[in-house]
Structures are given as structure tokens and as C-alpha cells.
Amino acid sequence: MRHALIASLGADVGREAAADALAYGWEHWDRVHAMENALGYLYVVGRDLGRRSRRGWRVVFPPVADEYVPWVEPGLTGALSTLSERERTVVVLLHGYGWAMSEVAITLGISKGSVQTYGQRGMRKLRRKLGAL
């Protein structure tokens, strides 16, 4: 869930939103643990809490230092910021963290077909932005 919230909201806000969502889950454990998709529910709780805390500002990912990860495209963080929240979340979870489509679908509460569509659209935009078409 933390990975999904960081992909959705950015590093700082995503970590904070994950902590808030877990605290919410603990406080409402009787209701949450009985849910069919508790993870998806807590993701939505964290996303909503994070969105409230970041009104009026844009998602910013920290730049990647060349000396630490030389194989990462330097313009990737800026290009990710241009994607919609859903596209960015799906692309980062699928390609950055290596999640399966079914895992992303369950976490985000959407169909596998929607995951595929958002992933393809996001990757097409990234390739265009980075000049890789």
C-alpha cells in the first residue's frame, strides 16, 4: 500500500498517507478486517487523506543521482510528474515495483483491463515525453 500511495502522491505525502491509513485501519479494525478488499479500502483512505494534505501543489519526485543508479533515465522523474495520478500509479507499480496486473487491480480497486489501459497509456506518454518513440 505504501508503494502505491508513494506512486500516487509522491514520496513525502505518500509515506505520510500510508501511516495515516494504517492508523485508521487499526482504529477501525473490527470493520476493516471483515472487508473483502481491506487493502484496497485502506489505499483509498490513504489517497483521500493525502490528497487533502497536498491541495494546490503538484506531485514531485526526488531526482535520481547518477552516481547511485546510472541506468535510470535522468528525465524520468519529471516525465512521471506529467502523467495523471492513475496512470502514474499503475506505471510505477507495474514497471517500477514489478507488481502483477492482478495485484495492482486489487490494490486500486479497478479491473485488470483498466490496469492494462492505464499502463499502456502511461507508458505511451512517458515514451513520447522522453523521446523514446
C-alpha positions in Angstrom: 0.0 0.0 0.0 2.9 2.4 0.8 4.4 1.8 -2.6 1.0 2.6 -4.3 0.5 5.8 -2.2 4.0 7.0 -3.0 3.4 6.3 -6.7 0.2 8.2 -6.5 1.0 11.1 -4.2 4.8 11.5 -4.3 7.4 10.3 -1.7 6.7 12.5 1.3 3.0 12.7 1.1 2.7 9.1 0.1 4.6 7.9 3.2 2.5 10.1 5.5 -0.7 8.9 3.8 0.3 5.3 4.3 0.9 5.9 8.0 -2.4 7.6 8.4 -4.3 4.9 6.5 -2.7 2.2 8.7 -3.6 4.2 11.8 -7.2 4.4 10.5 -7.3 0.7 9.9 -6.1 0.0 13.4 -8.7 2.3 14.9 -11.5 0.7 12.8 -10.1 -2.9 12.9 -13.5 -4.5 13.6 -14.9 -3.2 10.3 -11.8 -3.2 8.2 -10.7 -6.8 8.8 -14.1 -8.1 7.7 -13.8 -6.4 4.3 -13.2 -8.5 1.1 -10.6 -6.0 -0.1 -9.2 -4.3 3.1 -6.0 -3.3 1.3 -7.9 -1.5 -1.4 -10.1 0.2 1.1 -7.1 1.4 3.1 -5.4 2.6 -0.1 -8.4 4.8 -0.9 -8.5 6.1 2.7 -4.8 7.0 2.5 -5.2 8.5 -1.0 -8.0 10.7 0.1 -6.1 11.8 3.3 -3.0 12.5 1.2 -5.0 14.5 -1.4 -6.4 16.7 1.3 -3.0 17.5 2.6 -1.5 18.4 -0.8 -4.2 20.6 -2.2 -2.8 23.2 -4.6 0.6 21.6 -5.2 2.0 19.2 -7.8 3.5 15.7 -7.2 7.3 16.0 -7.2 9.6 13.0 -7.2 13.2 13.4 -5.9 15.8 13.5 -8.7 17.8 10.3 -9.3 21.5 10.9 -8.6 23.6 9.5 -11.5 26.3 8.0 -9.2 23.8 5.8 -7.4 21.7 4.4 -10.2 23.4 5.1 -13.6 20.8 3.1 -15.6 17.9 5.3 -14.7 16.8 7.8 -17.3 17.5 11.3 -15.8 14.3 12.8 -17.1 12.1 10.0 -15.7 11.1 11.8 -12.5 9.9 14.9 -14.4 8.1 12.8 -17.0 6.3 10.8 -14.3 5.0 14.0 -12.9 3.2 14.8 -16.1 1.1 11.6 -16.0 -2.4 11.6 -14.4 -2.4 10.2 -10.9 -3.9 6.9 -12.0 -1.5 6.4 -14.9 1.5 7.2 -12.7 0.4 4.9 -10.0 -0.2 2.0 -12.4 3.0 2.5 -14.3 5.2 2.8 -11.2 3.6 -0.3 -9.6 3.8 -2.4 -12.8 7.2 -1.4 -14.1 8.9 0.2 -11.1 8.0 -2.3 -8.4 7.2 -5.3 -10.7 3.7 -5.9 -9.4 1.4 -8.2 -11.3 -1.7 -6.6 -13.0 -3.9 -8.5 -10.6 -2.1 -7.1 -7.6 -2.5 -3.6 -8.9 -6.1 -4.2 -9.8 -6.9 -5.4 -6.3 -5.0 -2.6 -4.6 -6.5 0.2 -6.6 -10.0 -1.4 -6.8 -10.2 -1.5 -10.6 -10.3 -4.2 -13.2 -7.3 -5.8 -14.8 -8.4 -4.4 -18.1 -8.3 -0.9 -16.6 -4.9 -1.5 -15.2 -3.7 -2.6 -18.7 -5.3 0.5 -20.3 -3.8 2.9 -17.8 -0.4 1.2 -18.0 -0.3 1.3 -21.8 -1.5 5.0 -21.9 1.0 6.0 -19.3 3.9 4.2 -21.0 3.0 5.8 -24.3 3.0 9.2 -22.7 6.4 8.5 -21.0 8.0 7.3 -24.2 6.7 10.4 -26.0 7.9 12.8 -23.3 11.3 11.1 -23.1 11.7 10.9 -26.9 11.8 7.1 -26.9 9.2 6.6 -29.7 
